[in-house]
């Protein structure tokens, strides 16, 4: 597995935090499942190099 880029780390952290808060407040397991699927998608995108740390000008 490739090393996580800075953007990937930030995205995973933000998604995990929002998933935990949303699941705790709303008590909906669908919200938790969607958060897990989002994290999986970020990891896959990072693996294939679709997330880069370069800023576009």
C-alpha positions as CSV (number, residue, x, y, z in Angstrom):
1,X,0.0,0.0,0.0
2,X,1.2,3.5,-0.9
3,X,2.0,6.0,1.8
4,X,-0.9,8.3,2.5
5,X,-0.7,11.8,1.1
6,X,-1.3,14.8,3.2
7,X,-4.7,15.4,1.6
8,X,-5.7,11.8,2.2
9,X,-4.8,12.0,5.9
10,X,-6.8,15.1,6.3
11,X,-9.8,13.7,4.4
12,X,-9.8,10.4,6.4
13,X,-9.5,12.3,9.7
14,X,-12.3,14.7,8.8
15,X,-14.5,11.8,7.5
16,X,-13.9,9.7,10.6
17,X,-14.7,12.6,12.9
18,X,-17.9,13.5,11.1
19,X,-19.0,9.8,10.9
20,X,-18.5,9.4,14.6
21,X,-20.4,12.5,15.5
22,X,-23.2,11.9,13.0
23,X,-23.7,8.3,14.1
24,X,-23.7,9.3,17.8
25,X,-26.2,12.1,17.3
26,X,-28.5,10.5,14.7
27,X,-28.3,6.9,15.9
28,X,-28.4,5.8,12.2
29,X,-26.2,2.9,11.2
30,X,-26.6,3.9,7.5
31,X,-24.6,7.0,8.4
32,X,-21.8,4.9,9.8
33,X,-21.8,2.6,6.7
34,X,-21.6,5.6,4.4
35,X,-18.6,7.0,6.4
36,X,-16.8,3.6,6.1
37,X,-17.5,3.5,2.4
38,X,-16.1,7.0,2.0
39,X,-12.9,6.1,3.9
40,X,-12.5,3.1,1.6
41,X,-13.0,5.3,-1.5
42,X,-10.3,7.7,-0.2
43,X,-7.9,4.8,0.4
44,X,-8.5,3.4,-3.1
45,X,-8.0,6.8,-4.7
46,X,-4.8,7.3,-2.8
47,X,-3.5,3.8,-3.9
48,X,-4.1,4.7,-7.6
49,X,-2.5,8.1,-7.2
50,X,-5.7,10.1,-7.8
51,X,-5.1,12.3,-4.8
52,X,-2.0,14.5,-5.1
53,X,-0.6,17.2,-2.8
54,X,0.3,19.7,-5.5
55,X,-1.6,22.9,-5.5
56,X,-3.1,23.9,-8.9
57,X,-2.2,27.3,-10.2
